[in-house]
Amino acid sequence: MDMFLRNIDPISVKKIDEIAKEKKISRQEFLKCQIETLAVFQEQKEREAELERLIDRYIKMMERCAVAIETIEDTLVKER
């Protein structure tokens, strides 16, 4: 699919051209990669956020398990 952009700041175009040249690729190729990266960025952020929530839940569960184990140990020591 083709995209056309108008009214891009000339300074921005110059900077894009410099970056593309450093990478030894065309402006077209550079911008294509940037747009494709941007397209999946939000989805990746959402996956990372879900993973963080899952890790937090596991940490809380492990903390509760540790407290329960300590309580059981204390009970067993008192019974001896």
DASUL-V180391 format. One record per backbone hydrogen bond with DSSP energy under -0.5 kcal/mol. NH is the residue of the N-H (numbers start at 1). CO is the residue of the C=O. If there is no record, write none. Layout:
NH | CO
NH | CO
This chain:
13 | 9
14 | 10
15 | 11
16 | 12
17 | 13
18 | 14
19 | 15
20 | 16
21 | 17
22 | 18
23 | 19
24 | 20
24 | 21
25 | 20
30 | 26
31 | 27
32 | 28
33 | 29
34 | 30
35 | 31
36 | 32
37 | 33
38 | 34
39 | 35
40 | 36
40 | 37
41 | 37
42 | 38
44 | 40
45 | 41
46 | 42
47 | 43
48 | 44
49 | 45
50 | 46
51 | 47
52 | 48
53 | 49
54 | 50
55 | 51
56 | 52
57 | 53
58 | 54
59 | 55
60 | 56
61 | 57
62 | 58
63 | 59
64 | 60
65 | 61
66 | 62
67 | 63
68 | 64
69 | 65
70 | 66
71 | 67
72 | 68
73 | 69
74 | 70
75 | 71
76 | 72
77 | 73
78 | 74
79 | 75
80 | 76
80 | 77
